[in-house]
Amino acid sequence: MKREDDQQLWDLLGQAPPPKLSPFFARNVLRRIREKPGQLNWVRGWLSWRRLVPASGLAVAVISAIIATHHQSAPQKGLESEPDVVAKIDPQDYEVVADLDELLASDENNLWDDNQTL
């Protein structure tokens, strides 16, 4: 802005007293800057032992409760509840099963087995 643009403003600014700065101005500014917590200090506050130990204890308790309730509600599969494999076979498939038993028995005595040498 040039002086010719607004003469009244410049005259008014010329009559204003100059600002007086404290001799400790720089020190006070630096003190204010240091007082503001930085991003790192905020993270340190959340990761302090005072908050970390109770939060982790609560997390362990919640996970344990979820596992306990899930384990109790899950159906128990026992050996007694499983029907036998033979009971699942249809009566008309008995001949096929007998043929499979003979095939497995003959496979054990196979000439081309790796364990036998010629």
Contacts in CASP RR format, 6 or more apart in sequence:
PFRMAT RR
TARGET T0000
AUTHOR 0000-0000-0000
METHOD contacts of the structure
MODEL  1
MKREDDQQLWDLLGQAPPPKLSPFFARNVLRRIREKPGQLNWVRGWLSWR
RLVPASGLAVAVISAIIATHHQSAPQKGLESEPDVVAKIDPQDYEVVADL
DELLASDENNLWDDNQTL
3 10 0 8 1.000
22 28 0 8 1.000
45 51 0 8 1.000
89 97 0 8 1.000
END
